[in-house]
């Protein structure tokens, strides 16, 4: 399934929630997500602009293969995914195939969904540890994305076509000290 995605950093959560609820979006999830990103030891998937993710949703796990199409106006990927019962067994399966875990992370997520006449919209408020909350909007088309960005009073000029790894790198670079002996809080 083709997915168009944008992130808006450091959003006002209460304001965004109020606007989503005014648009009659349905809150469908709130909780912590645990993600593991896998690749071959030589980085074959990254070289092919692909990401393999296993996500622990609590009562089930989601396995997603993302194939990057573009990051120009938005992050556009072709996603193939399925669900399974056991996060640890899913990871063990991929490890047995020779994949290694290259990154893990936990974040708190509040998810809203809306079925627009033109397609399914997802709005995710993500809060990893020590990083401000961002809003991730997923849409089937860039036009539908732009419609909801305007309805939420957001500015497309502030939108990021970044991956989660890009967001983490952005905040890491902001907290990195030029003096290697000092530490950032």
N, C-alpha and C positions, 0 to 999 in steps of 0.2 A: 504494500500500500504506500502510495506517495504521501509524504508528510512535509508541509511547509511550516517552519518554526522560527520564531523570534523570541529573544529574551530582552526584558527591560529591567535594568539593575536598580537596586536600592529603592524599590517602590514603597509607597505608603500602604501598608497591608489593609488597614481599616477602610481606607478610601476605596481601594480596589475591590474589597469584599462587598462593600455597599453598592458599588456600581454593578458588579456581577449579579448580585441578588436583585437589583432593580431591573436588569435585563432578563430576569427569570432563569438564570443559570442554576443548575442543580448541583449542590455539593455532593460528590460521590465518594470521596475518600479524604480521610485525615489520619496521618500516622507517619511513622518513620519508614524510610526505604533504605535498604542496603543494596548497594550495587557492586558488582565485580566486572571489570573490563578485562577481556582475555585476548591474547594474540599468540602467535607462534613465537618461539624464542628469538627468531630472526626478524620479527615485525612484519611478516608477510601481509597480514590484514591491513595494517596501517599503510603499507606501501601501495596497496590496492584501493586506498581510501574507503576502508570498511572498518566497522566497529562491531565487535561481538560483546554483548552485555548480558549478564545474568542478574536479575533483580529479585530480591526477596520482598514480597508483598505481605508477609505475615502468614496468611493462610494458604498461599500458593506462590509460585515463582514464575517469572516471565523471562523468556529467552528471546533476545532480539538481535538480528543482524541488520545493521544500518549500512547502506551503500550511498556514499555521498554523490549527489548530482551537482549541487551548486552551493556556494556560500556568498553569492554576489548581493542580491537584494534580500535574501533570507536563506536560512539553512534549509536546503531541500534534500531530502533523502528518500530512498526507496527502502521501506522497512518490511522485513519478514519476521514474524514472531509467532510464538506458541507458548502455552502455559504448561507447567508441570507441578507436581505436589511438593517436591523437596528441593530446596535451594542447595544444600550441601551435596546431594546426589547429582544434581545438574552440574555443579562445579567439578565434582569428581569425574563425571563422564567426559567433560571437555579436557580435564587434566590427563585422563587416560589416553585421549587422542593426541596428546602432545602440546596442547595449549597451556600457557602459563598465565597467571593472574598478573596483570601489569599495573592495575590501580583498583583500589577499593574505596568506598565512601559511604557515609550515612548522612541522610538529610531528612528533615521534617518536610512533609508535603501536604498541602491542602489542594484538592482537585475539584474543579467545577467543570461541568459539561453543558453544552447547549446544542440542540439539533436545529440548525438554521434551515430555512427552505432550500438553501444551496449546499448544505453539507454539515458535517459534524465538527463542532469546535471544542477544543479543550483549553482550559486555563489552569495553570499549575503555579502555585505559590511555593517556592522552594527555599528552605532555610538550612543550609549546612552549618556545622559548628564554626563559629568565629567569622562568618561572612554574612553581610546583610542579605535580606530576602530579595529574591528576584521573581519576576513574573515571566513565565514561559507560556506563549500562546502557540497552539498548534491548529492548523487549518488545512483543508484540502487544496486551496488555491491562494495565491498571493492577493487577489482581489478581495476575497472574503476576509483574509487577514487584515487588510487595510481598513475594511469596513468596521471591524471590531476594535482596532487600534483607535480609530476616531471616536467610536461610541464610548470607549473607556477614557477619553480625553488624554490619550498618550500621544507622544510625538514620534513619528516614524524616524526622524533624524536621530533619536536616542536609542533606537532599536539595535540590537546586536544579533548578528547571524552566527553566534558563537556556540561551540559545544560546551558542555560542563567543564571539560578540561581547560578550555580557553578562559572561562570565568575564573576558575581556580588559579590559573597562571596570572591573570590580571590582578587579582587581589594579593597573590604572593609577591608580585613585582612592586605593588604599592607598599607592602610592609617590609620589604627587603631593605636592609640598612646598607649604605655605602661602606660603612666601617665593619669589617667581618668580625670584630671582637665584640661589638655591641649586639644586643638581642632586641627584637621587637616584641611588644606586648600583645 
